[in-house]
């Protein structure tokens, strides 16, 4: 999944949810379930996600929605070998970006 977000320091939960095409309630639920998601909160209590939080959400989305892991299975995978899981996800993301770029070039031809 290729997430399109503008380059910013902080993202609101609505922006994040629309980028992932999920409800804001799912983002809040994943925040409670997974320790790696730690958005900052402003004075009003609104969640402000950093680019690191977005990367972690991409990883969780990949495990749960794309690869079919249960929440417990995804938690165990992240705890058992977090560096390998993150590295694998980064490689997959880069390959998907290359594929998207190649498809754009193909469509222009």
Residue, then its C-alpha position, 0 to 999 in steps of 0.5 A: x500500500x502506497x500512502x500519500x501524505x504531504x511532508x509535514x511534521x505532524x498529521x491529524x488523525x483524520x488525515x491519517x485515517x483517510x490516507x489509510x482508507x480506514x475509520x479514525x476509530x481503527x487508528x485509535x484502537x491500534x494506538x491502544x493495542x500497539x506500543x509502537x504508536x505514540x502520537x503526541x497530544x495537543x492541549x485539546x487532546x487531539x492526536x498529532x502523528x509524526x512520520x515515525x508513527x505513520x511508518x509504524x502504522x504502515x507496518x501494522x496495516x501491512x501485517x493486519x490488513x494485507x498479510x492477514x495476521x491477527x492482532x495478537x499475531x502481529x504483536x508477537x511478530x513485532x516483539x519477536x523480531x522487530x528489526x527484521x519485520x521493519x526492515x522487510x516492510x521497508x524493502x516491500x514499500x520501496x519495491x511497491x514505489x518502484x512498481x508504481x513508478x514503472x506503471x506510470x512510465x508504462x501508461x505514458x508510453 
